[in-house]
Amino acid sequence: MKVLDKNGESLNLMALNFGPSHNATHGCLRYLAALDGETIVASVGEIGYLHRGFEKMAEQGTWQMVLPYTDRLNYCSAILNNVGYAKAVEKMLGIEIPERAKVIRVIVSELSRIFDHFVCVAAACVDLGALTNFWYFFDSREEGLVLWEKLTGARLTNTYARIGGLYRDTYNGFEEDVEKLLKMCEESLRDVHKILDCNRIFLDRTSGIGAISPERALAWGWTGPCLRATGAAFDLRKDEPYYDYETYDWEVVTGTKGDVYDRLMVRLGESEESIKIIRQAIRRLQPGPINIDNPKIRVPERERVYQDMEALIGNFKTVAEGIRIPVGEFYDSSEAANGELGFTLISSGSGKPWRIKVRPPCFTQFAAFHELVEGGQIADSIAVLSSINIIAGELDR
């Protein structure tokens, strides 16, 4: 492939496909690179290899039936998707969930954030050729999946949140299990820091690679850890707080250069801050209801359904017809593991969504991928792709 450079000189470039079967693209992405030797002169990304049809499937069932589909967006932190969608519908309805449900949502959301960050950093290190960190983080994550199984009945796609509350309350010993898990996560973080912080190979492969300024990141619509790695301290939990996040003692973790190193280190720092939030939330956990007492929104408890005619009717109508939401259009967002996860909800007044549009954080980050890798080396593009943590389930929707 012959092209002219900016000086009018002829370049003999080679077009090379990366993915979707390449290990670093995880079977879900493809980018085409024009190479001058080992240097990437131009790059074009392509999505659509894991298209789930979420937005169209959401129109087929009731508002409550959308929740299992949200698990399949960012499947590394499914509960954050559940909470984000349920929160959006609850705001549209103008309802407030019970205090205990709020605190539990904070706990499970921050645990999900930790697991997501662990997967990102562990996989990024593997893509760079370092395997040890993977086992440290996946040991902790495995214990977390065991906790999810005890709490929700499922390991990966949990569907724990409900519009108006939660699937069920915590089990006996939940607080002790969480504290045990947090101690394991802290130990894993210490071990990984010991391996990475002064590792010359890791530093050479990540420092100064794929750097982006805060201005360019904002121009692309970046949010989450990738934006904060540039030094922009934007976090919805602080800037547009929900579930009383403003009352917890924690800090927004930022970087300085916006490179691969900062993007990975910000995630490690955020995991430590999430541990702080969870411990505070555990202390706030008090007995109380986990669902609103409104049979038109949240189906009554089974004991009531079997004994009370009104509860039986409420259960039947809510399940069969869905929640009746007034006509209108609404947008709400939450701070997911990769950034701002937003839902535009359009109601026609029936029990089904007329339209749901998802604003996934991965989409804007992958859109800027070519800008990060052009002018760099082939190997650097692998490091950059790992650091922006593309989860194809939410990228393709």
Secondary structure, DSSP 8 states (H G I E B T S, - for coil): -EEE-TTS-EEE-EEEEE-SSSGGGTTT-EEEEEEETTEEEEEEEE--TT---HHHHTTTS-TGGGHHHHTTSSGGGHHHHHHHHHHHHHHHHT----HHHHHHHHHHHHHHHHHHHHHHHHHHHHHTT--HHHHHHHHHHHHHHHHHHHHHS-SS----EETTEESS---TTHHHHHHHHHHHHHHHHHHHHHHHTT-HHHHHHHTTTT---HHHHHHHT--HHHHHTTT----HHHHS--TTGGGS-------SS-SHHHHHHHHHHHHHHHHHHHHHHHHH--S--SB-S-TTTS---HHHHHH-HHHHHHHHHHHHH-----SEEEEEEEEETTEEEEEEEEE-SSSSEEEEEEE-HHHHHHHTHHHHHTTSBHHHHHHHHHHTT--HHHHH-
